[in-house]
C-alpha cells in the first residue's frame, strides 16, 4: 500500500477526533508490529480490505478513552453499551472516507466490532503490520494496518 493511501486512513482518524472534540488528535511515531495483541485495547473496529490490496485496517482504543470521547461526541453521560457503537462509528468513518478517496478497486467491508479479548482478533499471516498511534489528550489509540 502506498504512503498516500495509508495517509487516507490516518487523516480520517485524526479528522474524526478533531471534528467531535475540542481537543486535537495527533499522530504518534509509526512502527512495525511483531505481535498484534501488544497494540490492541478493549475496543476495536476491524475493516476488511479486498481488491487491489488485501488485509485489515484496525482502530483500537482503551475503554477510558472511548468513555471520554463519547461524552465529547454525544454530550451525555456515558453508558458502556454505547462504547462499542462509538468504535464502530470511527471505523465506519474510516471506511467511508477511504472508499470515497481510493475508488472502486479498493473494496472495504463493513467494520467488525470487538470488545474485550484480544485473542479473538487476527490478521492474515505473512503481512507486515504497522501501528500508527493516535494521541488524543492523555490517551493513545492505535490505527493498525495489515495490508498487502
N, C-alpha and C positions, 0 to 999 in steps of 0.2 A: 504494500500500500504506500502510495506516495505521501510525502510530507504534507502537501496541501490538502489531501483527502483526510489525513489524520486531524489536521487543523480544524476541519469542519466539526468534528466531534468535540474537540477541545473548546472551540468558540461557542458551540451550542450549550455546553455545560456551564461555561462562565456566564453566558448571556442569560441563562435560566436564573441563576443565583442573583445576578445583578438586576434582573427585571423584577423579581419578587421581594427583594430585600434592599434596605438602605446600606447594608454592609457589602462592600465589593469583594468578590471572589478573585483569587489569584491562582496562577499555575505554579506548582512546585517543580522540583527537579525530576524529569522523567528518568526511568531506569528499567533495565531488563529484570524480569521476574524469573526466579528459579522455581518457586513454589507459589502457586496461585493462592493457596489458603493464607499465606502470610499477609496478603493485601486485601482480604475480604473482611467486611464488617457485618453487623447484624442485618442490614437491609441491602439487598442487591437487585438491580434490574438488569436482565440479560437480553441482549439483542442479537439475533442470529443474522449472519451475513452470507448471501449466496450471489451467484452471478460472476462478475469478473474477479471477485475475491470470495474467499470463504473463511468462516470463523465466527468469532463473537466479539462484541463490544459489551463491557460491563460497567455499570455505575454502582459503586458500593459505598455506603455511608454508615457511620455509627448511629445508634439509636438516639443518643442525646442531641446529636447534630440535627437529625430529622425532626425531633421534637421542636427544637428552636426554629428551624426553617418553616415548619408547619404553622407556628404562631405568627411568623412574619408573613407567610403566604395567605393564611386564612384570617388572621387577626382574632382567633378564638382560642379558648382553652384546648389543649391537646388531648385527644383520645388515641390510645395506642393502635386501634384498628385503622386509623387514618394514615399511619406512617407508611404502611405498605402501598397504599394508594398514591402517596406522595412520591415514593421512589419510582413508582410506575409512571407518574407524570413527568419526572425528569427523563426517564428512559424514552417515553413517547415523544417528548420534545426533541431529544437527540435523533430519534428515528425520522421524524418528520423533516427536520432541518437537513439531515443527510440525504434523504430521498429527493427533496427539492433541489439541493445543490449538486448532487453527484449523478443524477439522471436515472434512466430506466434500466440500465445494465447493472446497476448496483441495487440488488434486492435485499430488503431489510424486513425481518419478521417482526410481528408484534412482540413486545417485551414479555419475557417470563419473569415473574417476581419471586423472590426468595426472602424469607425471614428466618433467621436462626442459623442452623447448622451449615457450616461451610463445606462439610464433607460431601454434600449432595451436588455441589457445583463443580463442573469440569469443563475444560475446553478441549478441542481436538489435539491429539498427540502430535508432537513434532513442530508445532508452531512456536515461533518466538513470541513471547508475551511481554508487552510493555505496560508499565504502570505510570500514569501521569497523575500526581497528587493535585487535588483541588483544595485550596486553603480558603476557608470562609470563617472569619472571626478567629476564635480559638480552636476551631475544628478542622479536621482534614478528612476528606473523602477521596476515593480513588476512581479514576477513569482507567479501565483496563482494556487493552487492545490485544487480541489474539487472532490475527487475520493474516492469511497468506495471499 
